[in-house]
Amino acid sequence: PKADDVLFVIFPSARGGYNWQCVPDVLGGFGQRKAVPVEWRGAKNLASLTGVKTATFCHPAGFLGATKTLEDAIAMAKIAVES
């Protein structure tokens, strides 16, 4: 039941740094419990757009993103939750 409230997960990236990922709205689905802001999706200037210094990537579909630090991955998820 606690997992019903989880909107994002954060984990180490195989490429270095950290990823944040949206939790699907249904098990095995491609929807998102909480979508990230549309302007983040595929943005080339993600760090300046979000104010998160090490934000480097947001997938064009918006379900996954990357930062260089754990703190910044957490910050991106918080901003998305509050948007």
HTML snippet that shows the backbone in 3Dmol.js (N, CA, C, O; Angstrom):
<script src="https://3Dmol.org/build/3Dmol-min.js"></script>
<div id="view" style="width:600px;height:400px;position:relative"></div>
<script>
const pdb = `
ATOM      1  N   PRO A   1       0.804  -1.223   0.000  1.00  0.00           N
ATOM      2  CA  PRO A   1       0.000   0.000   0.000  1.00  0.00           C
ATOM      3  C   PRO A   1       0.839   1.277   0.000  1.00  0.00           C
ATOM      4  O   PRO A   1       0.451   2.268  -0.618  1.00  0.00           O
ATOM      5  N   LYS A   2       2.000   1.263   0.696  1.00  0.00           N
ATOM      6  CA  LYS A   2       2.851   2.460   0.718  1.00  0.00           C
ATOM      7  C   LYS A   2       3.316   2.836  -0.681  1.00  0.00           C
ATOM      8  O   LYS A   2       3.471   4.016  -0.993  1.00  0.00           O
ATOM      9  N   ALA A   3       3.533   1.849  -1.507  1.00  0.00           N
ATOM     10  CA  ALA A   3       4.049   2.099  -2.860  1.00  0.00           C
ATOM     11  C   ALA A   3       3.052   2.859  -3.724  1.00  0.00           C
ATOM     12  O   ALA A   3       3.442   3.429  -4.744  1.00  0.00           O
ATOM     13  N   ASP A   4       1.796   2.884  -3.352  1.00  0.00           N
ATOM     14  CA  ASP A   4       0.787   3.603  -4.128  1.00  0.00           C
ATOM     15  C   ASP A   4       1.060   5.101  -4.182  1.00  0.00           C
ATOM     16  O   ASP A   4       0.580   5.786  -5.085  1.00  0.00           O
ATOM     17  N   ASP A   5       1.826   5.614  -3.223  1.00  0.00           N
ATOM     18  CA  ASP A   5       2.124   7.045  -3.156  1.00  0.00           C
ATOM     19  C   ASP A   5       3.447   7.417  -3.832  1.00  0.00           C
ATOM     20  O   ASP A   5       3.780   8.599  -3.915  1.00  0.00           O
ATOM     21  N   VAL A   6       4.196   6.441  -4.308  1.00  0.00           N
ATOM     22  CA  VAL A   6       5.495   6.712  -4.926  1.00  0.00           C
ATOM     23  C   VAL A   6       5.278   7.235  -6.346  1.00  0.00           C
ATOM     24  O   VAL A   6       4.598   6.602  -7.154  1.00  0.00           O
ATOM     25  N   LEU A   7       5.860   8.392  -6.638  1.00  0.00           N
ATOM     26  CA  LEU A   7       5.711   9.001  -7.955  1.00  0.00           C
ATOM     27  C   LEU A   7       6.972   8.878  -8.802  1.00  0.00           C
ATOM     28  O   LEU A   7       6.889   8.769 -10.025  1.00  0.00           O
ATOM     29  N   PHE A   8       8.146   8.896  -8.157  1.00  0.00           N
ATOM     30  CA  PHE A   8       9.427   8.814  -8.864  1.00  0.00           C
ATOM     31  C   PHE A   8      10.360   7.881  -8.119  1.00  0.00           C
ATOM     32  O   PHE A   8      10.275   7.742  -6.898  1.00  0.00           O
ATOM     33  N   VAL A   9      11.248   7.246  -8.858  1.00  0.00           N
ATOM     34  CA  VAL A   9      12.336   6.479  -8.259  1.00  0.00           C
ATOM     35  C   VAL A   9      13.646   7.073  -8.752  1.00  0.00           C
ATOM     36  O   VAL A   9      13.727   7.605  -9.859  1.00  0.00           O
ATOM     37  N   ILE A  10      14.663   6.976  -7.917  1.00  0.00           N
ATOM     38  CA  ILE A  10      15.990   7.502  -8.241  1.00  0.00           C
ATOM     39  C   ILE A  10      16.981   6.378  -8.038  1.00  0.00           C
ATOM     40  O   ILE A  10      16.934   5.660  -7.039  1.00  0.00           O
ATOM     41  N   PHE A  11      17.892   6.232  -9.010  1.00  0.00           N
ATOM     42  CA  PHE A  11      18.845   5.131  -8.954  1.00  0.00           C
ATOM     43  C   PHE A  11      20.128   5.511  -9.682  1.00  0.00           C
ATOM     44  O   PHE A  11      20.114   6.385 -10.549  1.00  0.00           O
ATOM     45  N   PRO A  12      21.235   4.859  -9.336  1.00  0.00           N
ATOM     46  CA  PRO A  12      22.502   5.140 -10.030  1.00  0.00           C
ATOM     47  C   PRO A  12      22.401   4.763 -11.501  1.00  0.00           C
ATOM     48  O   PRO A  12      21.813   3.743 -11.862  1.00  0.00           O
ATOM     49  N   SER A  13      22.980   5.599 -12.330  1.00  0.00           N
ATOM     50  CA  SER A  13      22.992   5.347 -13.769  1.00  0.00           C
ATOM     51  C   SER A  13      24.183   4.471 -14.143  1.00  0.00           C
ATOM     52  O   SER A  13      25.260   4.607 -13.563  1.00  0.00           O
ATOM     53  N   ALA A  14      24.000   3.597 -15.082  1.00  0.00           N
ATOM     54  CA  ALA A  14      25.098   2.774 -15.587  1.00  0.00           C
ATOM     55  C   ALA A  14      26.149   3.637 -16.281  1.00  0.00           C
ATOM     56  O   ALA A  14      27.288   3.204 -16.456  1.00  0.00           O
ATOM     57  N   ARG A  15      25.776   4.851 -16.676  1.00  0.00           N
ATOM     58  CA  ARG A  15      26.686   5.773 -17.363  1.00  0.00           C
ATOM     59  C   ARG A  15      27.357   6.750 -16.410  1.00  0.00           C
ATOM     60  O   ARG A  15      28.106   7.627 -16.840  1.00  0.00           O
ATOM     61  N   GLY A  16      27.093   6.601 -15.123  1.00  0.00           N
ATOM     62  CA  GLY A  16      27.585   7.550 -14.138  1.00  0.00           C
ATOM     63  C   GLY A  16      26.484   8.529 -13.784  1.00  0.00           C
ATOM     64  O   GLY A  16      25.588   8.774 -14.592  1.00  0.00           O
ATOM     65  N   GLY A  17      26.539   9.080 -12.611  1.00  0.00           N
ATOM     66  CA  GLY A  17      25.501   9.990 -12.168  1.00  0.00           C
ATOM     67  C   GLY A  17      24.282   9.219 -11.696  1.00  0.00           C
ATOM     68  O   GLY A  17      24.382   8.070 -11.267  1.00  0.00           O
ATOM     69  N   TYR A  18      23.119   9.878 -11.784  1.00  0.00           N
ATOM     70  CA  TYR A  18      21.879   9.292 -11.284  1.00  0.00           C
ATOM     71  C   TYR A  18      20.739   9.539 -12.260  1.00  0.00           C
ATOM     72  O   TYR A  18      20.708  10.543 -12.972  1.00  0.00           O
ATOM     73  N   ASN A  19      19.808   8.599 -12.273  1.00  0.00           N
ATOM     74  CA  ASN A  19      18.592   8.741 -13.060  1.00  0.00           C
ATOM     75  C   ASN A  19      17.411   8.930 -12.129  1.00  0.00           C
ATOM     76  O   ASN A  19      17.402   8.409 -11.013  1.00  0.00           O
ATOM     77  N   TRP A  20      16.432   9.660 -12.578  1.00  0.00           N
ATOM     78  CA  TRP A  20      15.117   9.698 -11.950  1.00  0.00           C
ATOM     79  C   TRP A  20      14.151   9.142 -12.980  1.00  0.00           C
ATOM     80  O   TRP A  20      14.310   9.372 -14.179  1.00  0.00           O
ATOM     81  N   GLN A  21      13.160   8.419 -12.518  1.00  0.00           N
ATOM     82  CA  GLN A  21      12.205   7.819 -13.439  1.00  0.00           C
ATOM     83  C   GLN A  21      10.807   7.897 -12.850  1.00  0.00           C
ATOM     84  O   GLN A  21      10.610   7.667 -11.657  1.00  0.00           O
ATOM     85  N   CYS A  22       9.837   8.223 -13.698  1.00  0.00           N
ATOM     86  CA  CYS A  22       8.440   8.262 -13.288  1.00  0.00           C
ATOM     87  C   CYS A  22       7.938   6.843 -13.047  1.00  0.00           C
ATOM     88  O   CYS A  22       8.301   5.916 -13.771  1.00  0.00           O
ATOM     89  N   VAL A  23       7.115   6.685 -12.044  1.00  0.00           N
ATOM     90  CA  VAL A  23       6.480   5.402 -11.775  1.00  0.00           C
ATOM     91  C   VAL A  23       5.262   5.291 -12.698  1.00  0.00           C
ATOM     92  O   VAL A  23       4.485   6.240 -12.807  1.00  0.00           O
ATOM     93  N   PRO A  24       5.087   4.147 -13.361  1.00  0.00           N
ATOM     94  CA  PRO A  24       3.926   3.983 -14.245  1.00  0.00           C
ATOM     95  C   PRO A  24       2.608   4.079 -13.483  1.00  0.00           C
ATOM     96  O   PRO A  24       2.549   3.767 -12.293  1.00  0.00           O
ATOM     97  N   ASP A  25       1.564   4.508 -14.163  1.00  0.00           N
ATOM     98  CA  ASP A  25       0.263   4.635 -13.514  1.00  0.00           C
ATOM     99  C   ASP A  25      -0.408   3.288 -13.264  1.00  0.00           C
ATOM    100  O   ASP A  25      -1.234   3.168 -12.358  1.00  0.00           O
ATOM    101  N   VAL A  26      -0.064   2.279 -14.052  1.00  0.00           N
ATOM    102  CA  VAL A  26      -0.533   0.908 -13.826  1.00  0.00           C
ATOM    103  C   VAL A  26       0.640  -0.033 -14.042  1.00  0.00           C
ATOM    104  O   VAL A  26       1.543   0.258 -14.826  1.00  0.00           O
ATOM    105  N   LEU A  27       0.623  -1.157 -13.348  1.00  0.00           N
ATOM    106  CA  LEU A  27       1.693  -2.138 -13.462  1.00  0.00           C
ATOM    107  C   LEU A  27       1.871  -2.562 -14.917  1.00  0.00           C
ATOM    108  O   LEU A  27       0.925  -3.027 -15.553  1.00  0.00           O
ATOM    109  N   GLY A  28       3.079  -2.403 -15.440  1.00  0.00           N
ATOM    110  CA  GLY A  28       3.383  -2.768 -16.815  1.00  0.00           C
ATOM    111  C   GLY A  28       2.945  -1.728 -17.833  1.00  0.00           C
ATOM    112  O   GLY A  28       3.103  -1.939 -19.035  1.00  0.00           O
ATOM    113  N   GLY A  29       2.400  -0.613 -17.375  1.00  0.00           N
ATOM    114  CA  GLY A  29       1.904   0.416 -18.284  1.00  0.00           C
ATOM    115  C   GLY A  29       2.965   1.435 -18.657  1.00  0.00           C
ATOM    116  O   GLY A  29       4.065   1.449 -18.105  1.00  0.00           O
ATOM    117  N   PHE A  30       2.610   2.282 -19.604  1.00  0.00           N
ATOM    118  CA  PHE A  30       3.520   3.326 -20.058  1.00  0.00           C
ATOM    119  C   PHE A  30       3.069   4.724 -19.633  1.00  0.00           C
ATOM    120  O   PHE A  30       3.728   5.713 -19.954  1.00  0.00           O
ATOM    121  N   GLY A  31       1.962   4.807 -18.922  1.00  0.00           N
ATOM    122  CA  GLY A  31       1.528   6.086 -18.391  1.00  0.00           C
ATOM    123  C   GLY A  31       2.372   6.456 -17.185  1.00  0.00           C
ATOM    124  O   GLY A  31       3.225   5.681 -16.753  1.00  0.00           O
ATOM    125  N   GLN A  32       2.133   7.635 -16.648  1.00  0.00           N
ATOM    126  CA  GLN A  32       2.917   8.115 -15.510  1.00  0.00           C
ATOM    127  C   GLN A  32       1.975   8.589 -14.417  1.00  0.00           C
ATOM    128  O   GLN A  32       0.986   9.271 -14.689  1.00  0.00           O
ATOM    129  N   ARG A  33       2.288   8.224 -13.177  1.00  0.00           N
ATOM    130  CA  ARG A  33       1.485   8.715 -12.055  1.00  0.00           C
ATOM    131  C   ARG A  33       1.554  10.226 -11.967  1.00  0.00           C
ATOM    132  O   ARG A  33       0.559  10.887 -11.668  1.00  0.00           O
ATOM    133  N   LYS A  34       2.727  10.767 -12.227  1.00  0.00           N
ATOM    134  CA  LYS A  34       2.930  12.222 -12.216  1.00  0.00           C
ATOM    135  C   LYS A  34       3.858  12.561 -13.371  1.00  0.00           C
ATOM    136  O   LYS A  34       5.013  12.135 -13.391  1.00  0.00           O
ATOM    137  N   ALA A  35       3.369  13.305 -14.307  1.00  0.00           N
ATOM    138  CA  ALA A  35       4.171  13.690 -15.472  1.00  0.00           C
ATOM    139  C   ALA A  35       5.097  14.863 -15.126  1.00  0.00           C
ATOM    140  O   ALA A  35       4.772  15.697 -14.281  1.00  0.00           O
ATOM    141  N   VAL A  36       6.234  14.907 -15.784  1.00  0.00           N
ATOM    142  CA  VAL A  36       7.139  16.047 -15.622  1.00  0.00           C
ATOM    143  C   VAL A  36       6.637  17.185 -16.504  1.00  0.00           C
ATOM    144  O   VAL A  36       5.851  16.943 -17.420  1.00  0.00           O
ATOM    145  N   PRO A  37       7.068  18.413 -16.252  1.00  0.00           N
ATOM    146  CA  PRO A  37       6.659  19.525 -17.105  1.00  0.00           C
ATOM    147  C   PRO A  37       7.012  19.263 -18.574  1.00  0.00           C
ATOM    148  O   PRO A  37       8.090  18.756 -18.884  1.00  0.00           O
ATOM    149  N   VAL A  38       6.112  19.608 -19.443  1.00  0.00           N
ATOM    150  CA  VAL A  38       6.275  19.354 -20.881  1.00  0.00           C
ATOM    151  C   VAL A  38       7.555  19.988 -21.418  1.00  0.00           C
ATOM    152  O   VAL A  38       8.220  19.412 -22.279  1.00  0.00           O
ATOM    153  N   GLU A  39       7.901  21.172 -20.915  1.00  0.00           N
ATOM    154  CA  GLU A  39       9.090  21.861 -21.442  1.00  0.00           C
ATOM    155  C   GLU A  39      10.394  21.131 -21.121  1.00  0.00           C
ATOM    156  O   GLU A  39      11.413  21.411 -21.752  1.00  0.00           O
ATOM    157  N   TRP A  40      10.395  20.209 -20.165  1.00  0.00           N
ATOM    158  CA  TRP A  40      11.597  19.424 -19.859  1.00  0.00           C
ATOM    159  C   TRP A  40      11.874  18.374 -20.927  1.00  0.00           C
ATOM    160  O   TRP A  40      13.030  18.013 -21.149  1.00  0.00           O
ATOM    161  N   ARG A  41      10.860  17.891 -21.575  1.00  0.00           N
ATOM    162  CA  ARG A  41      10.952  16.728 -22.461  1.00  0.00           C
ATOM    163  C   ARG A  41      11.847  17.001 -23.666  1.00  0.00           C
ATOM    164  O   ARG A  41      11.519  17.795 -24.548  1.00  0.00           O
ATOM    165  N   GLY A  42      12.984  16.316 -23.671  1.00  0.00           N
ATOM    166  CA  GLY A  42      13.936  16.463 -24.774  1.00  0.00           C
ATOM    167  C   GLY A  42      14.693  17.777 -24.777  1.00  0.00           C
ATOM    168  O   GLY A  42      15.388  18.070 -25.750  1.00  0.00           O
ATOM    169  N   ALA A  43      14.587  18.573 -23.735  1.00  0.00           N
ATOM    170  CA  ALA A  43      15.229  19.892 -23.690  1.00  0.00           C
ATOM    171  C   ALA A  43      16.753  19.766 -23.730  1.00  0.00           C
ATOM    172  O   ALA A  43      17.333  18.906 -23.066  1.00  0.00           O
ATOM    173  N   LYS A  44      17.377  20.614 -24.500  1.00  0.00           N
ATOM    174  CA  LYS A  44      18.841  20.641 -24.605  1.00  0.00           C
ATOM    175  C   LYS A  44      19.463  21.484 -23.499  1.00  0.00           C
ATOM    176  O   LYS A  44      20.638  21.309 -23.176  1.00  0.00           O
ATOM    177  N   ASN A  45      18.688  22.395 -22.917  1.00  0.00           N
ATOM    178  CA  ASN A  45      19.180  23.311 -21.885  1.00  0.00           C
ATOM    179  C   ASN A  45      18.514  23.021 -20.545  1.00  0.00           C
ATOM    180  O   ASN A  45      18.066  23.941 -19.861  1.00  0.00           O
ATOM    181  N   LEU A  46      18.449  21.751 -20.170  1.00  0.00           N
ATOM    182  CA  LEU A  46      17.697  21.330 -18.996  1.00  0.00           C
ATOM    183  C   LEU A  46      18.188  21.990 -17.709  1.00  0.00           C
ATOM    184  O   LEU A  46      17.373  22.369 -16.869  1.00  0.00           O
ATOM    185  N   ALA A  47      19.494  22.133 -17.538  1.00  0.00           N
ATOM    186  CA  ALA A  47      20.031  22.749 -16.314  1.00  0.00           C
ATOM    187  C   ALA A  47      19.556  24.200 -16.181  1.00  0.00           C
ATOM    188  O   ALA A  47      19.119  24.603 -15.103  1.00  0.00           O
ATOM    189  N   SER A  48      19.632  24.974 -17.236  1.00  0.00           N
ATOM    190  CA  SER A  48      19.196  26.368 -17.145  1.00  0.00           C
ATOM    191  C   SER A  48      17.675  26.467 -17.072  1.00  0.00           C
ATOM    192  O   SER A  48      17.146  27.381 -16.439  1.00  0.00           O
ATOM    193  N   LEU A  49      16.984  25.561 -17.695  1.00  0.00           N
ATOM    194  CA  LEU A  49      15.527  25.551 -17.671  1.00  0.00           C
ATOM    195  C   LEU A  49      14.975  25.251 -16.280  1.00  0.00           C
ATOM    196  O   LEU A  49      13.986  25.848 -15.856  1.00  0.00           O
ATOM    197  N   THR A  50      15.618  24.324 -15.575  1.00  0.00           N
ATOM    198  CA  THR A  50      15.126  23.878 -14.265  1.00  0.00           C
ATOM    199  C   THR A  50      15.818  24.550 -13.089  1.00  0.00           C
ATOM    200  O   THR A  50      15.276  24.570 -11.984  1.00  0.00           O
ATOM    201  N   GLY A  51      17.006  25.101 -13.310  1.00  0.00           N
ATOM    202  CA  GLY A  51      17.790  25.653 -12.216  1.00  0.00           C
ATOM    203  C   GLY A  51      18.549  24.588 -11.439  1.00  0.00           C
ATOM    204  O   GLY A  51      19.158  24.884 -10.411  1.00  0.00           O
ATOM    205  N   VAL A  52      18.515  23.348 -11.923  1.00  0.00           N
ATOM    206  CA  VAL A  52      19.232  22.239 -11.290  1.00  0.00           C
ATOM    207  C   VAL A  52      20.553  22.088 -12.027  1.00  0.00           C
ATOM    208  O   VAL A  52      20.586  21.687 -13.191  1.00  0.00           O
ATOM    209  N   LYS A  53      21.631  22.412 -11.342  1.00  0.00           N
ATOM    210  CA  LYS A  53      22.948  22.579 -11.949  1.00  0.00           C
ATOM    211  C   LYS A  53      23.430  21.400 -12.786  1.00  0.00           C
ATOM    212  O   LYS A  53      24.005  21.611 -13.854  1.00  0.00           O
ATOM    213  N   THR A  54      23.215  20.165 -12.336  1.00  0.00           N
ATOM    214  CA  THR A  54      23.772  19.025 -13.069  1.00  0.00           C
ATOM    215  C   THR A  54      22.722  18.234 -13.850  1.00  0.00           C
ATOM    216  O   THR A  54      22.980  17.102 -14.258  1.00  0.00           O
ATOM    217  N   ALA A  55      21.557  18.813 -14.058  1.00  0.00           N
ATOM    218  CA  ALA A  55      20.539  18.149 -14.880  1.00  0.00           C
ATOM    219  C   ALA A  55      21.046  18.067 -16.316  1.00  0.00           C
ATOM    220  O   ALA A  55      21.379  19.089 -16.916  1.00  0.00           O
ATOM    221  N   THR A  56      21.107  16.859 -16.866  1.00  0.00           N
ATOM    222  CA  THR A  56      21.706  16.680 -18.188  1.00  0.00           C
ATOM    223  C   THR A  56      20.759  16.139 -19.244  1.00  0.00           C
ATOM    224  O   THR A  56      21.003  16.323 -20.436  1.00  0.00           O
ATOM    225  N   PHE A  57      19.675  15.471 -18.834  1.00  0.00           N
ATOM    226  CA  PHE A  57      18.852  14.782 -19.828  1.00  0.00           C
ATOM    227  C   PHE A  57      17.446  14.570 -19.313  1.00  0.00           C
ATOM    228  O   PHE A  57      17.244  14.278 -18.134  1.00  0.00           O
ATOM    229  N   CYS A  58      16.476  14.718 -20.195  1.00  0.00           N
ATOM    230  CA  CYS A  58      15.110  14.272 -19.974  1.00  0.00           C
ATOM    231  C   CYS A  58      14.645  13.639 -21.273  1.00  0.00           C
ATOM    232  O   CYS A  58      14.691  14.276 -22.326  1.00  0.00           O
ATOM    233  N   HIS A  59      14.203  12.408 -21.209  1.00  0.00           N
ATOM    234  CA  HIS A  59      13.738  11.694 -22.395  1.00  0.00           C
ATOM    235  C   HIS A  59      12.599  12.472 -23.051  1.00  0.00           C
ATOM    236  O   HIS A  59      11.797  13.086 -22.346  1.00  0.00           O
ATOM    237  N   PRO A  60      12.508  12.464 -24.372  1.00  0.00           N
ATOM    238  CA  PRO A  60      11.432  13.188 -25.051  1.00  0.00           C
ATOM    239  C   PRO A  60      10.021  12.772 -24.609  1.00  0.00           C
ATOM    240  O   PRO A  60       9.081  13.557 -24.724  1.00  0.00           O
ATOM    241  N   ALA A  61       9.874  11.551 -24.109  1.00  0.00           N
ATOM    242  CA  ALA A  61       8.572  11.119 -23.593  1.00  0.00           C
ATOM    243  C   ALA A  61       8.378  11.534 -22.133  1.00  0.00           C
ATOM    244  O   ALA A  61       7.277  11.405 -21.598  1.00  0.00           O
ATOM    245  N   GLY A  62       9.428  12.028 -21.487  1.00  0.00           N
ATOM    246  CA  GLY A  62       9.342  12.567 -20.139  1.00  0.00           C
ATOM    247  C   GLY A  62       9.367  11.574 -19.002  1.00  0.00           C
ATOM    248  O   GLY A  62       9.177  11.970 -17.852  1.00  0.00           O
ATOM    249  N   PHE A  63       9.591  10.308 -19.269  1.00  0.00           N
ATOM    250  CA  PHE A  63       9.527   9.319 -18.194  1.00  0.00           C
ATOM    251  C   PHE A  63      10.842   9.099 -17.473  1.00  0.00           C
ATOM    252  O   PHE A  63      10.860   8.466 -16.418  1.00  0.00           O
ATOM    253  N   LEU A  64      11.950   9.605 -18.013  1.00  0.00           N
ATOM    254  CA  LEU A  64      13.275   9.333 -17.464  1.00  0.00           C
ATOM    255  C   LEU A  64      14.167  10.543 -17.656  1.00  0.00           C
ATOM    256  O   LEU A  64      14.095  11.231 -18.674  1.00  0.00           O
ATOM    257  N   GLY A  65      15.015  10.797 -16.654  1.00  0.00           N
ATOM    258  CA  GLY A  65      15.970  11.881 -16.768  1.00  0.00           C
ATOM    259  C   GLY A  65      17.253  11.538 -16.044  1.00  0.00           C
ATOM    260  O   GLY A  65      17.326  10.545 -15.320  1.00  0.00           O
ATOM    261  N   ALA A  66      18.272  12.375 -16.246  1.00  0.00           N
ATOM    262  CA  ALA A  66      19.584  12.117 -15.655  1.00  0.00           C
ATOM    263  C   ALA A  66      20.177  13.395 -15.085  1.00  0.00           C
ATOM    264  O   ALA A  66      19.950  14.497 -15.584  1.00  0.00           O
ATOM    265  N   THR A  67      20.952  13.202 -14.013  1.00  0.00           N
ATOM    266  CA  THR A  67      21.733  14.268 -13.395  1.00  0.00           C
ATOM    267  C   THR A  67      23.089  13.682 -13.020  1.00  0.00           C
ATOM    268  O   THR A  67      23.286  12.467 -13.051  1.00  0.00           O
ATOM    269  N   LYS A  68      24.003  14.548 -12.673  1.00  0.00           N
ATOM    270  CA  LYS A  68      25.330  14.067 -12.280  1.00  0.00           C
ATOM    271  C   LYS A  68      25.419  13.739 -10.794  1.00  0.00           C
ATOM    272  O   LYS A  68      26.335  13.033 -10.372  1.00  0.00           O
ATOM    273  N   THR A  69      24.470  14.247  -9.987  1.00  0.00           N
ATOM    274  CA  THR A  69      24.538  13.996  -8.544  1.00  0.00           C
ATOM    275  C   THR A  69      23.207  13.468  -8.015  1.00  0.00           C
ATOM    276  O   THR A  69      22.147  13.715  -8.590  1.00  0.00           O
ATOM    277  N   LEU A  70      23.288  12.745  -6.918  1.00  0.00           N
ATOM    278  CA  LEU A  70      22.087  12.240  -6.262  1.00  0.00           C
ATOM    279  C   LEU A  70      21.203  13.394  -5.794  1.00  0.00           C
ATOM    280  O   LEU A  70      19.984  13.355  -5.962  1.00  0.00           O
ATOM    281  N   GLU A  71      21.808  14.401  -5.218  1.00  0.00           N
ATOM    282  CA  GLU A  71      21.054  15.552  -4.718  1.00  0.00           C
ATOM    283  C   GLU A  71      20.255  16.219  -5.835  1.00  0.00           C
ATOM    284  O   GLU A  71      19.112  16.628  -5.628  1.00  0.00           O
ATOM    285  N   ASP A  72      20.854  16.326  -7.009  1.00  0.00           N
ATOM    286  CA  ASP A  72      20.148  16.959  -8.118  1.00  0.00           C
ATOM    287  C   ASP A  72      19.057  16.064  -8.692  1.00  0.00           C
ATOM    288  O   ASP A  72      18.044  16.570  -9.176  1.00  0.00           O
ATOM    289  N   ALA A  73      19.236  14.763  -8.650  1.00  0.00           N
ATOM    290  CA  ALA A  73      18.163  13.852  -9.081  1.00  0.00           C
ATOM    291  C   ALA A  73      16.958  14.003  -8.152  1.00  0.00           C
ATOM    292  O   ALA A  73      15.815  14.026  -8.607  1.00  0.00           O
ATOM    293  N   ILE A  74      17.222  14.106  -6.859  1.00  0.00           N
ATOM    294  CA  ILE A  74      16.162  14.318  -5.884  1.00  0.00           C
ATOM    295  C   ILE A  74      15.480  15.663  -6.141  1.00  0.00           C
ATOM    296  O   ILE A  74      14.255  15.770  -6.073  1.00  0.00           O
ATOM    297  N   ALA A  75      16.279  16.679  -6.433  1.00  0.00           N
ATOM    298  CA  ALA A  75      15.734  18.008  -6.707  1.00  0.00           C
ATOM    299  C   ALA A  75      14.810  17.979  -7.936  1.00  0.00           C
ATOM    300  O   ALA A  75      13.744  18.594  -7.927  1.00  0.00           O
ATOM    301  N   MET A  76      15.215  17.274  -8.975  1.00  0.00           N
ATOM    302  CA  MET A  76      14.383  17.194 -10.187  1.00  0.00           C
ATOM    303  C   MET A  76      13.059  16.513  -9.870  1.00  0.00           C
ATOM    304  O   MET A  76      12.005  16.967 -10.317  1.00  0.00           O
ATOM    305  N   ALA A  77      13.103  15.432  -9.106  1.00  0.00           N
ATOM    306  CA  ALA A  77      11.859  14.744  -8.743  1.00  0.00           C
ATOM    307  C   ALA A  77      10.968  15.655  -7.904  1.00  0.00           C
ATOM    308  O   ALA A  77       9.754  15.684  -8.106  1.00  0.00           O
ATOM    309  N   LYS A  78      11.545  16.388  -6.977  1.00  0.00           N
ATOM    310  CA  LYS A  78      10.755  17.303  -6.145  1.00  0.00           C
ATOM    311  C   LYS A  78      10.101  18.389  -6.983  1.00  0.00           C
ATOM    312  O   LYS A  78       8.927  18.707  -6.789  1.00  0.00           O
ATOM    313  N   ILE A  79      10.854  18.956  -7.911  1.00  0.00           N
ATOM    314  CA  ILE A  79      10.296  19.995  -8.771  1.00  0.00           C
ATOM    315  C   ILE A  79       9.141  19.433  -9.587  1.00  0.00           C
ATOM    316  O   ILE A  79       8.103  20.078  -9.734  1.00  0.00           O
ATOM    317  N   ALA A  80       9.323  18.235 -10.114  1.00  0.00           N
ATOM    318  CA  ALA A  80       8.264  17.605 -10.909  1.00  0.00           C
ATOM    319  C   ALA A  80       7.006  17.351 -10.067  1.00  0.00           C
ATOM    320  O   ALA A  80       5.888  17.584 -10.527  1.00  0.00           O
ATOM    321  N   VAL A  81       7.195  16.877  -8.845  1.00  0.00           N
ATOM    322  CA  VAL A  81       6.046  16.615  -7.965  1.00  0.00           C
ATOM    323  C   VAL A  81       5.293  17.913  -7.676  1.00  0.00           C
ATOM    324  O   VAL A  81       4.063  17.927  -7.640  1.00  0.00           O
ATOM    325  N   GLU A  82       6.025  18.985  -7.472  1.00  0.00           N
ATOM    326  CA  GLU A  82       5.416  20.269  -7.128  1.00  0.00           C
ATOM    327  C   GLU A  82       4.852  21.028  -8.329  1.00  0.00           C
ATOM    328  O   GLU A  82       4.151  22.026  -8.160  1.00  0.00           O
ATOM    329  N   SER A  83       5.152  20.562  -9.530  1.00  0.00           N
ATOM    330  CA  SER A  83       4.678  21.292 -10.729  1.00  0.00           C
ATOM    331  C   SER A  83       3.235  20.975 -11.050  1.00  0.00           C
ATOM    332  O   SER A  83       2.688  21.502 -12.019  1.00  0.00           O
TER     333      SER A  83
END
`;
const viewer = $3Dmol.createViewer("view");
viewer.addModel(pdb, "pdb");
viewer.setStyle({}, {cartoon: {color: "spectrum"}});
viewer.zoomTo();
viewer.render();
</script>
